[in-house]
Amino acid sequence: MASINHSEKHTWYRSIDRYLLVVLLVFPAQIFAQHNVPPTEEFAVTGAVKKEIKYTISDLSKFKSESLGDIVAGNKPGEPKKIAKNASGILLKTILDSVGIVVNNHKEHNEIVIVLTATDGYINVYSWNELFNSEAGNHVYLITEMDGESINKMQDRILVLSLSDNFLGGRHMKGLAKIEVERIK
């Protein structure tokens, strides 16, 4: 029976350590990334709003949709992941304006966060100031058309994109199911 000397044993352990490190680094990214998200037909808006409501895809046609042109979704190194041709969308803050966020005074705006949740549990969070008091809020859209398909035919519906992000993929949300307006304090 052959025996493993100390040097061979050390090399074997280093190989296992590297394998485990790769698994531990890659696995969480796979858990939290959105894959095969079922498309949604509606989403609820709840929380600190004047009226809680469910919006269906047909309800979204009542809002002004803006032409966004072509969209390139890049990853962190800046490599393009996807290009959406001839996209259109509704500003998220337009949807929020339609339900009215409840605040008693202007200082309470600093306590408001907007939590978007997808059908798979994926979450995006925006502050009131980010959406209504900065340029970023002028670039967060519910996509209503892309690649020649209307929202009711899009595989990634209901899709939310923050077009001003440096890395578009980070807040690329498919399957929007709920928007919660919450007060933190």
RAFEN-V812330 format. One record per residue. N is the residue number from 1. RES is the residue in one letter. PHI is phi as a letter, one per 20 degrees, with the letter a starting at -180 (NA if undefined). PSI is psi in degrees with one decimal (NA if undefined). OMEGA is omega in radians with two decimals (none if undefined). Layout:
# RAFEN-V812330
n=<N & N>
res=<RES & RES>
phi=<PHI & PHI>
psi=<PSI & PSI>
omega=<OMEGA & OMEGA>
This chain:
# RAFEN-V812330
n=<1 & 2 & 3 & 4 & 5 & 6 & 7 & 8 & 9 & 10 & 11 & 12 & 13 & 14 & 15 & 16 & 17 & 18 & 19 & 20 & 21 & 22 & 23 & 24 & 25 & 26 & 27 & 28 & 29 & 30 & 31 & 32 & 33 & 34 & 35 & 36 & 37 & 38 & 39 & 40 & 41 & 42 & 43 & 44 & 45 & 46 & 47 & 48 & 49 & 50 & 51 & 52 & 53 & 54 & 55 & 56 & 57 & 58 & 59 & 60 & 61 & 62 & 63 & 64 & 65 & 66 & 67 & 68 & 69 & 70 & 71 & 72 & 73 & 74 & 75 & 76 & 77 & 78 & 79 & 80 & 81 & 82 & 83 & 84 & 85 & 86 & 87 & 88 & 89 & 90 & 91 & 92 & 93 & 94 & 95 & 96 & 97 & 98 & 99 & 100 & 101 & 102 & 103 & 104 & 105 & 106 & 107 & 108 & 109 & 110 & 111 & 112 & 113 & 114 & 115 & 116 & 117 & 118 & 119 & 120 & 121 & 122 & 123 & 124 & 125 & 126 & 127 & 128 & 129 & 130 & 131 & 132 & 133 & 134 & 135 & 136 & 137 & 138 & 139 & 140 & 141 & 142 & 143 & 144 & 145 & 146 & 147 & 148 & 149 & 150 & 151 & 152 & 153 & 154 & 155 & 156 & 157 & 158 & 159 & 160 & 161 & 162 & 163 & 164 & 165 & 166 & 167 & 168 & 169 & 170 & 171 & 172 & 173 & 174 & 175 & 176 & 177 & 178 & 179 & 180 & 181 & 182 & 183 & 184 & 185>
res=<M & A & S & I & N & H & S & E & K & H & T & W & Y & R & S & I & D & R & Y & L & L & V & V & L & L & V & F & P & A & Q & I & F & A & Q & H & N & V & P & P & T & E & E & F & A & V & T & G & A & V & K & K & E & I & K & Y & T & I & S & D & L & S & K & F & K & S & E & S & L & G & D & I & V & A & G & N & K & P & G & E & P & K & K & I & A & K & N & A & S & G & I & L & L & K & T & I & L & D & S & V & G & I & V & V & N & N & H & K & E & H & N & E & I & V & I & V & L & T & A & T & D & G & Y & I & N & V & Y & S & W & N & E & L & F & N & S & E & A & G & N & H & V & Y & L & I & T & E & M & D & G & E & S & I & N & K & M & Q & D & R & I & L & V & L & S & L & S & D & N & F & L & G & G & R & H & M & K & G & L & A & K & I & E & V & E & R & I & K>
phi=<NA & e & d & e & f & g & f & f & f & f & f & f & f & f & f & f & f & f & f & f & f & f & f & f & e & e & g & f & f & f & f & e & f & e & c & l & e & f & f & d & d & b & b & d & d & c & o & e & c & f & b & f & b & d & d & e & g & f & f & f & f & f & e & f & d & d & f & d & m & e & d & d & e & d & e & g & f & n & e & f & e & b & c & e & e & l & e & c & a & d & f & g & f & f & f & f & f & f & d & m & f & e & c & e & b & f & f & f & g & f & e & e & c & d & d & d & c & e & f & e & n & f & c & c & c & c & e & g & f & f & e & d & c & b & f & g & f & e & c & d & c & e & f & d & a & a & l & m & d & f & g & f & d & f & f & e & f & e & d & c & c & d & f & e & f & f & c & g & f & f & d & e & d & d & m & g & d & b & c & d & e & c & d & d & a>
psi=<130.5 & 143.6 & 152.7 & 125.1 & 171.0 & -40.9 & -44.3 & -38.5 & -42.2 & -42.2 & -41.6 & -43.9 & -40.0 & -37.8 & -43.1 & -42.6 & -42.7 & -42.0 & -46.5 & -39.1 & -44.8 & -45.1 & -44.2 & -29.4 & -37.8 & -39.4 & -48.2 & -36.6 & -37.0 & -33.1 & -43.8 & -10.5 & 152.3 & 121.7 & 136.7 & 53.6 & 126.9 & 134.8 & 151.9 & 155.7 & -13.6 & 164.2 & 151.1 & 146.5 & 117.9 & 176.4 & -137.4 & 64.5 & 156.7 & -34.0 & 124.1 & 143.2 & 156.1 & 126.6 & 129.9 & 169.8 & -41.6 & -31.0 & -33.3 & -23.1 & -15.1 & -13.4 & 154.4 & 122.8 & 132.7 & 144.2 & 128.9 & -5.5 & -149.1 & 140.2 & 128.4 & 122.0 & 112.1 & 157.9 & -176.3 & -41.4 & -2.8 & 9.6 & 134.5 & 131.6 & -36.1 & 145.8 & 123.2 & 124.4 & 140.3 & 54.8 & 153.5 & 155.8 & 168.6 & 132.2 & 137.0 & -38.9 & -22.7 & -42.2 & -44.5 & -37.7 & -32.9 & -23.3 & -15.5 & 109.2 & 133.0 & 117.9 & 145.7 & -25.4 & 166.3 & -25.6 & -25.8 & -18.5 & -32.7 & -14.1 & 0.5 & 129.7 & 148.6 & 117.8 & 118.1 & 130.7 & 133.4 & 169.8 & -26.4 & 7.3 & -5.8 & 138.4 & 139.6 & 141.1 & 133.9 & 148.1 & 160.1 & -44.4 & -37.4 & -41.3 & -37.3 & -10.0 & 20.6 & 165.2 & -26.6 & -37.2 & -17.5 & 8.7 & 14.7 & 114.6 & 146.8 & 119.7 & 125.6 & -14.6 & 140.5 & 151.0 & 35.5 & 6.1 & 135.6 & 165.5 & -37.1 & -11.4 & -8.9 & 134.0 & -32.6 & 17.1 & 150.2 & 121.3 & 133.4 & 130.5 & 140.4 & 96.2 & -14.4 & -4.1 & 145.8 & -37.5 & 98.4 & -30.0 & -25.8 & -37.0 & 31.3 & 106.4 & 122.2 & 151.6 & 42.6 & 125.8 & -27.9 & 143.0 & 120.7 & 125.8 & 114.9 & 146.7 & 128.0 & 142.9 & NA>
omega=<-3.10 & 3.10 & 3.13 & 3.12 & -3.05 & -3.12 & 3.13 & 3.13 & 3.13 & 3.11 & 3.13 & 3.12 & 3.11 & 3.11 & 3.11 & 3.12 & 3.12 & 3.12 & 3.14 & 3.11 & 3.11 & 3.13 & -3.12 & 3.11 & -3.07 & -3.04 & 3.13 & 3.12 & 3.12 & 3.13 & -3.01 & 3.08 & 3.14 & 3.10 & 3.05 & -3.14 & 3.12 & 3.11 & -3.14 & 3.13 & -3.10 & 3.03 & 3.13 & 3.01 & -3.03 & 3.04 & -3.07 & 3.14 & -3.13 & 3.07 & 3.06 & -3.03 & 2.96 & 3.07 & 3.04 & 3.09 & -3.14 & 3.07 & -3.10 & 3.13 & 3.12 & -3.13 & 3.10 & 3.10 & -3.11 & 3.05 & -3.10 & -3.11 & 3.13 & -3.13 & 3.04 & 3.11 & -3.12 & 3.05 & -3.05 & 3.09 & 3.12 & 3.11 & 3.14 & 3.10 & -3.06 & 3.05 & 3.06 & -3.13 & 3.03 & -3.13 & 3.02 & 3.13 & 3.10 & 3.09 & 3.09 & -3.11 & 3.04 & 3.08 & -3.13 & 3.09 & -3.09 & 3.13 & 3.10 & 3.09 & -3.07 & 3.00 & 3.14 & 3.08 & -3.03 & 3.14 & -3.14 & 3.07 & 3.13 & -3.11 & -3.05 & 2.98 & 3.14 & -3.07 & 3.10 & -3.12 & 3.11 & -3.12 & -3.13 & 3.12 & 3.10 & -3.04 & 2.95 & -3.12 & 3.06 & 3.01 & 3.07 & -3.13 & 3.13 & -3.09 & -3.00 & -3.05 & 3.07 & -3.14 & -3.12 & -3.12 & 3.11 & -3.07 & 3.09 & -2.98 & 2.82 & -3.05 & -3.09 & 3.12 & 3.02 & 3.13 & 3.11 & 3.14 & 3.04 & -3.05 & -3.09 & 3.10 & -3.10 & 3.11 & -3.08 & -3.11 & -0.24 & -3.00 & 3.08 & 3.12 & 3.01 & -2.98 & 3.14 & 3.12 & 3.08 & 3.13 & -3.00 & -3.09 & -3.07 & 3.14 & 3.06 & -3.05 & 3.05 & 3.02 & 3.10 & -3.13 & -3.02 & 2.99 & 3.13 & 3.06 & -3.04 & 3.04 & 3.10 & 3.10 & none>
